[in-house]
């Protein structure tokens, strides 16, 4: 239930007091409590003050504190005393196919009806701590994309403040490997034999945004080994897309080439891709690549110059390069994944990509989740990959899927094709995935929240990384409040307005 009664106050500031904050760079919990002020009019974070003045304030943006806000206004602001709970950024889900009975890939016939359904999901997602998301559309026909993409574009521009914001879209397909198509309609899979014209012909002219228009966060999942796709990756990046490798059978060489061509994300790691092999690690092996210390002179990863059938392990190339650098005493480059940029050049140094993960305990074994996280924690992006049956009020049972001829069975968190063990989607909300990640990997709650807030923002880059996913002055006041001990989600705020939960407000005395 939404409780905004206390927002109708004369002042424009609200203060959150006595709360622990998640540090924007490290994901660590602050070592002392703090106060954070929200500007309700601008919908942004106005001020952060550490309650122990000896602690460095890492929550101030490059522009510093707003000098127009005086101490008198800060002192007069109505206060929410969080009593030592955790105040965190709002969660960002970059891959969600639907929820609460609604499928983003289904076109009801009219844009008004479609947008109404999206708004329903936006309102309900706030209950899970999600304050921004990318509706995800699986492999469709060109006539469907012609309807759906403009509708999502228009809604993102005019997005509501009563729930989670639609900040773009995720096109998962149809440029996928037929052998890894999963539950996508196999008949819709296609290649890019006509190069860039294949993409425009499939998605329509909407995929080419004029520079002066509202900038959307956009992801496209594709299989780089499919005919014509590799050559189109640089153009997709130029057009503002975060290119993600997924539903792909790419080998190590092809996967590494996709990254140096501009791909910066892996879609739902471990799912719809070859299993890891120690001599041919494939897409999953990208997490183990050490950037810089084993690049060739042309900026390519060594696996791009090796035949995958050769018995010589890639590791020997790494060790050889380290020896030439002077052994283990030579300084190694940073292994941090950097935010995406839309103006990358075609020839890029190798950087490990971000990787999304469905931490529902079903799509990926907890041991595998922990292994991936320990290998590349900076790249971890939690997603739900939820389908229309994600609804805590939906009882277990058999439900129609796409037509009356196909059904799925819901049992607890599991969604499978009826009478099979084939997963047909996910149904675990993002706040539960956060708690799962903390449990699977033995990490603090703050680190897990970081993987569902700051890391997705960094992955999307552009205006998103400069405004969302961090508790920094001037950033959007998209916030969540968590129980420090249990990890329970207590409240969610979007642009300075509470969209889930009920917190007690008191006026200063």
N, C-alpha and C positions, 0 to 999 in steps of 0.2 A: 504494500500500500504506500502511496506517495503522501508525504506529510510536508507541506510547504507553508503552513499557516504562519510560522514565525519569520518567513522571508519578507512579509509585508511590514517592514519596519522603516522608520524614517532614514536611518543610516544605510550606507551602501556597503559597509564592511561587516563581516562575521569573523570571529576569532575562534580557532580551534586551539585549546590550551592543554598543557600537560600531556602531550602525545609524543611518542617515538616516531621518527621519520625515517623513510628509506632513502639512503644516500643515492643521488642520481647516477654517479659513475660506478660505484662498486656494488651497489645493491645491499650493502651492509646496513644494519639498523644503527641509528644514531646512538652515541654512547650516553646521551642525556636527553631529557625531554625538551620539547620546544613549543613555541606558539607560532601558528601560521594564520595569517589573515587572508580572506578571500574578498575580492571586489565583486559584488553581485552584479553591478551595472556592466562591467567589462567582461565578467565571467573568467577572470584570471586570478592568479595568486599575487597578492599585493605586497606581502611582507613575511619574512621568516626571521624569528629571533630565537637563538638558543638560550634556554633557561639557565644554563651554566655558561657564563660569559667567557670562560677559559677555553671552551671548545670551539674549534674553527667552524665557521658557518660556510658549508659547501653548497648551500641552497640558493645562493645569490647568483643571478645570471650575469652575463657579460655587461649588461647595461646597468647593473647595480640595483639598489633599492629605489623605489619611486619617491623622489623628493617632494612631490606634491601632497603626500600623505603625512600629516603632522602627528606628533605624539598624542595630541588631544583626541584626534579621531581614532587612533589605535586604542586608547584607553576607554573610549566611549562605546566601542563596538560590543554588541551582544556576544556572549561567549558560550561555547560548547566545551565543557570540561570532559576530556576523554579519559582522564584518570589513568594514564599510563598505557592506554591502548595504542595500536599502530595506525598511523595515518599514512596512506600510500597513494600512488597514482592510480587512476582508473585503469582497468584492464582493457587491452586491445586484442580483439580476435581477428586474425587476418585470414582465417579459413573457416567459414560456417555456411553450410549448404541450406540451412533452414532450421526451424524450431517451432514448437507450439502449434503444430498442425499445418505449417506453411513451408512450402518448397520454393526457393528462389529461382529454380530452373523451370518452374511451371508458370505459363502465361495464361491468366484467366480470361483474356480477351480485350480488356480495356486497361489503359495505363492507370486510371484512377483506382480501379480495383487492386491492381498490383501494388501500387504505392501504399494503399490502405493496409494491405497484408504486411508489407515491410515495416510500416509504423507499429503494427501490433507486435512484431518481433522486437523492434527497438525498445518499446516500453517494457516488455517482459525481460529482456536481457539485462536490464539494470538490476534485476533481482539477483543476478549472478556476478555482479561487480563489473560487468562490461560497460564501458562508457563510449567506446568507439569500435567499429568493426567494418569488415569488408564482406558484404554478401557474395557468396561464391556460386558461380554458375558452372555446372558440369557440361560435358560435350553436348552441344546442341546443333541444330541446323541453322543455316544463315538467316532464314526468315524469323527464327526465334531470337537470335542475337539482335536483329534489326529492331525488335520490340523491347527486349529486356535491357540492353546496354543504355539506350537513351533514357529509359525510365529511371534506372539507377543513377545515371549522371544527373538528371534533373532533381531527383530526391536528395542526392548528396549536397547539392548547392543550397537547397531549401530545407535542410534537415531540421527536425524539431529539437527543442530543448527539454522535452518531457521524458526522454529516455536516452538510450545509447545513440550516438551519432553515426550515420552512414558516411564514411569518409572516402569511399571509392568502391572498387569491386575487384573480385578475383576471378579470372577466367581460367578454369581448370579444364583444359582441352579446347578444341578437339584434336590438337596436334600432338597426339599421344601414340605410344607404341601399341599396336594391336595385341601383342603378347602380354602387355601389362595394363590392359584397359580397365580391369577391375569391374566395378558395377556400372561403369559408363555405358551408354548405348553403343555397342560395337559398330553399328552401321554408320555412326557419325564420325568415327575416327578418320583423319585425313592427313596427307602430307603437304609439303610446301613446294611442290614441283614447279610452281610458277613464281617462286621467291616471294617478295613482299606482296605481290598482287594476290597471292593465296590468302594472306592474312586480311587484307582489305576486303577481298571477296567474301571471306567468311564472317568477319565481325562487322563490316560496314565502315563508312567514313567516320563514325564516332570515335574510332580508336585513334584518329589523328586529331588531337586537340590544338586549336589555335593558341598561341602563347598567351594571349591576353585573357583567355577564359579561366574560370575557376580551376585550380589544379587539383585533380583527384589523385589519391593514392591508388595505384593500379598494379596488380600482379597478374602474370600469365604463367601458368604451368605448362611445360612442354617437354617432349622427349628429343634431346639434341641430336640423336643418331638417326632420326627419321629424315627422309629425303628433303633437302632444301632448308631445313630448319636452322642448322648451325650458322649458315651465312646470314640469316635474318636476325640473329640475336643482337648484334650491335645496333641495328635500326630500331628494334623494340626498345632498347635502353634509351636511345635518342628521343623516342616518343614518350618517355617518362615511365616506362614499365619496369617493375622489378621482375626480372626473369628468373623463374624457378625451375629446377630440374625435377621432374616427377613423372610417374606412370611411364617409366623408361627402363630399357634394358641396356643402357649405355655402359660400355666398359670403362676402365680407368682412364685410358687415353682420351676417349670421347668426353667423359665427364670433366676432365681437367681442361680440355679445349673449350668446353662450354663456359667454364669459369673465366678463362682468360679472354673469352669473347664478350663477357659482360654478365653472365648469370651470377647471381649473388645469394641464392636461396635454394634449399632442397625441400621439396614438398613431402610432408609426413614421412620422415625418415624411417627406413626399414620396410615400409609398406609400398607395394606396387613397384618394386625394384629388385634386382638380383641380390641374393644373399651374399654376405661378406665372405671372401675367400682370401687366405693369406698371400697367395701369389697373384690374385686378380681381385683387388678389394673393391673395384667398381665405384659406384656413386657413394656408398657408405664410406669408402676409404678416403674421400676428400676431407673428412674430419681429422684424419691422421696426418695430413700433409703439413709440413713445417714451412711456412712462407719465407721467401727470401733466401734461406740457407741452402736451398736446393733448386733454385731457378737456374736455367741455362742463360747464356749471354743474350739470347733473343727474348728473354722475359717469359719463356714458356716453362711449364712444369716438365720435369724429366720424363714423366710417363707419356707425354705427347711425342717424344722422340723414340720411344721403345715400342716394339711389337709385343702385344699382350701375351703372345704365345712363347716368348723367350723365357728360359728358366731363370735368368738373372733377376733377383728380387729388386724392386725399386729401392729397398732399404740400402742396398750396397751403393747405389748412386748417392744417397744422402750421406752415408758415412764417408765416401770418397770426397765429397765436397767439403764436409766438416774438416777432414784431414788437411785439405788444401787451404782451409781458412786458418789452420794453425792448431787444430785439435779442440778439445772441449773448453780450453781456456779462452778461446775467441768469443767475443760477445755475440749472442744470437739476436736476431731481430725480434721485434714485438710480434706476438701471435694473436693479437686482438683483432677481431673482425671489425672493420670500419663501416660507418654508415654508408648506405647506398647513395650514389650521386647520379643525377640524370644526364650529366655532360661528360661521361667517361669516353675516352677515345677507344678506337677499335683494338689497339694493342695495349693490354693491361698487364701489370705485374700480377702474379698469382697471389690471391688472398683467399683463405678458407671461407667458404660461404656460410651464411646463417643456415640453420636447419630447423624445420618445424617438427613438432612431436605431439602425438595424441597420447597423453599420459592418463588414459582411462583404465589401465591395467588389463585391457583386452587386446587392443591393436598391437601393443608392444609389451613384451615381458618386462617387469620392473628391473631385472638385471641388465637388460639391453638398454633401457632408458638411462640407468646409472652409468653404464659403460660409455655411452655417447656423451653424457653430461660431463663426466670426468675428463674425457678427451678434448672437448671443446665447449666449455661452459659459456663463454662469451657469445657463442652463436646460437644458443638454445632459445627457441621461440615456441611457447606453448600455444596450441590451437585446439579447438574442439572437434573440427571437421563434423560438426553436428548435422543431423538430418531432421526432418519434420517431426520425428517422434521424440525429440528431446523435450520432455515436459514432465515435471515431477508429479503432475496430477493424472498422467495417462496410465491406465492400468495395464498390466501384462496381458498379452493376447496376440491374435493374428490380425494383421492389418493389410489392406490392399496397397500395392506398390506400383505406381505408374499406370496400371490397368487392373481390372478385376482378374485377369489371368495370372498375375504374379502377386505373391503375398510375402510379407516379412513377419517374423515372430519376435515380439519384444518380451524379454525376460530380465527383469532388473535393469542393469545398465547395458545389457547385450541386445543388439539388433542383428538378426541373421535372416538370410533367405530361408523361408519355411522348409523344414525337413532337411536342412543342410547345416554345416558349421561355418558357412561362408558369411563373413561379416558384411552387412549391408549399410553400414554407417555407424556413427557414434551418437551417444545420447547422454554424455556426461558434461555438465556445465563447466565453465572455465574456472570458477572458484574452487570446485572440487579437484580439477586437474592441478591447480596450484598446490593444494594440500597433498595430493598424490605425489607430485614431484618432490616436495620436501621429505615425504616419507620414503619414497623409492631411493632417493640419493643421499639421505641423511644430512640434508642441508637446512639452514634456518629458513623460516617462512619468508623472511624478507628477500632472500636470494631467489626463491621460487616465484614470488610476486614480480621480481625484476624481470624474469623470463616471460612474463605475460603483460608487461607494461613497457619498460624502457627498451628491452631488446626488440620487440616488434616495431617500436617507433624508429629505432636505428636501422632496422631492416628496410623499412619503407623509405627512409631518408626524406629529402625534400623539406616541405613545410611541416610535415608530421614530426620529424625528429627535433625541430626547433620550437615545437609548441605543446607536445604531448609526451606522456610517459615518464615525466620527472616532476618532482616537487621543487620547481625553481621559480623565482620571482619573474613574472611576466608570462609564464606558461599558462595554458588553459587550466582552470580550476576543476579538472576532472579527477575526482578523489574517491578513495575507498577507505573504510574504517574496518579494522580487523581486531578480533580478540587476540591479545598477545600470547595467551596460553593455549587456546584451543584451535586457533586459526579460523574460527567462524567469521563469516562476513557479517558485519553489523549495519553498514550503511554505504550508500553510493551517491556520488554527486556528479552532476554534469554541468559544466560552465557555471559553477557556483550555486547551483540549485540542487536540493536533495531530490533524488529520483527513486530512492529505495531506503527504507528504514525510518526510524524515528529517534532523533537525538534530542535531549533536553537542553533547551536554551535558557540562559539566565542573563539578565541585564546587570551591568556593573553597579555596584553599590557605592 
